[in-house]
Amino acid sequence: MHKFGYYVTESSEHNAEYMPYWIKRNYPELIEQFNIPLDEYPRRCIEQIERWHMQREQLTHNENLTHTRSLEYASYIIESIDA
């Protein structure tokens, strides 16, 4: 972090929650100084949920999509669910 000036993490602020020196109530300027993306995870969740909604629409309105029930018990349960 000293060399590049960026917060080092795998993808989001999640790692910062476990470090005692990044997100501090008395030093909110550290978040901006070290570029900790506090909105990264909620933003990804919102985008993922939107993709799920789009996928559901594509699948439920696809007249070319067919299925054949398998012999597994779960397939009877899943097919009985009223979408």
BELNOR-V676343 format. One record per residue. PSI is psi in degrees with one decimal (NA if undefined). Layout:
# BELNOR-V676343
psi: [PSI:PSI]
This chain:
# BELNOR-V676343
psi: [-34.9:-40.9:-41.9:-18.8:14.2:150.0:130.2:119.5:168.2:-33.7:-26.0:-167.7:-5.1:-44.4:-32.9:-25.5:-27.1:-0.2:133.5:-1.0:12.6:-63.5:103.8:132.3:-40.7:-5.6:63.9:-20.3:-20.0:-31.4:-47.2:-42.8:-40.2:12.7:46.7:115.6:83.9:-19.1:1.5:-52.0:-49.3:-37.2:-44.3:-38.5:-44.5:-44.3:-41.2:-43.6:-40.3:-40.5:-37.0:-41.7:-43.5:-42.1:-41.8:-44.3:-43.4:-40.7:-42.2:-20.1:13.8:104.8:-18.1:-8.8:123.4:167.9:158.4:128.6:135.3:-179.2:-1.7:142.0:-39.0:-31.2:-33.9:-40.0:-47.9:-43.4:-25.8:-13.1:126.6:109.8:NA]
